[in-house]
Amino acid sequence: MVVIEEGQITRAAQRLHLAQPALSQSIAKLESQLGVRLLERRPRGIEPTPAGAAFYEKARLALAAVEEAHDVLRPWARSEQRLSLGFLSVLGQVARPWLRRFISAHPDVDLQTRHLTPGERLVELRRGRIDVELLFPPPRDPEFVHKVIVRSPRYVLMHDAHPLAAEASLEYDQISEETVPARHPSVPEDWAEEAWLMNYRGARLKVTKETPTTADEVWALVSAGKAISVLPEFMVDPAQGHGVRAIPLTDVEPVEIALVRRRDDPRAIVSALFDAALASVQTDDAHSGPAAGPARSDPEPRRQAPEGRHLEQRSGPEPRIAHRWPGRTSAPATARDRSRSVS
């Protein structure tokens, strides 16, 4: 499971604290026992075979069920002086302002933060291994309570030689025939569909053969002209630059980022963390003016995204790249071509 989640034997071995040869031998032994090949080695890393992907999904659910039975009592073993918060590493910039407020107001609380993988979404919270999770989009499961604290506009990442790259903003119909990066097996399907618009308005976008797991891998696909990518604003910066720009997607609702807790965990310290997050967001809104709007759980009017955000990092001449758009033979746009974009 870890090899599929990491996409590389080396990274998986490091995460498991094993020697790489030992991990490779374990995989070979498992494949021999099952009588089927589970993994394929590709130039960009390890990918599951169709059998491996199916096995991964069932194994993940089975392991989660076993561990959940052991971990369900964890919240009751904690006191009001200890709190654990989990989130994807990309959400760190969203969490820091109100975590600082909470730490200042509750110096006696032992606050621990933990970076989660996409496959651990709501899993660790349900097991009781963490007390609160910061995630997107909010869960629909009634066993959880959530509060939306941030709404992040969506952007389309594309190479600046793409035929649509000169647009100040885009609507979904303009990209509905484009190709996007495929979902990695470690990413829940429902999450990918909602967060990355992979099944928006009932129309599935075309996907690449590659299944990226990092911002660098997304950038590589977009930079090579193999795909575009739809990302919330807080994920744009790590995946842009050097010929890849971001354009606001204006007719799709923003991605909602929420704090989530278990409904059966009524501890006051958990509520205090929620209050700190909401207070921090409301303070920021007051400083930034009425356009930002307060964080809340009910829908709000759509906010117009900033016009033509340009995200190019100029660090010298750009290489010419062979692009994949039919009829487009020009070189990447020059600085003069891009001058219409707003920083």
Secondary structure, DSSP 8 states (H G I E B T S, - for coil): -HHHHHSSHHHHHHHHT--HHHHHHHHHHHHHHHTS--EEEETTEEEE-HHHHHHHHHHHHHHHHHHHHHHTTHHHH--TTEEEEEEEGGGHHHHHHHHHHHHHH-TTSEEEEEEE-GGGTTHHHHHTS-SEEEESS----TTEEEEEEEEE-EEEEEETTSTTTT-SSB-HHHHTTSEE----TTS-HHHHHHHS-TTGGG---EE-S----SHHHHHHHHHTTS--EEEEGGGTGGG--SSEEEEEBTTS--EEEEEEEETT---HHHHHHHHHHHHHHHHHHHHH-TTS----SS--------TTB------S--------STT--S-S--TTGGGGSB-
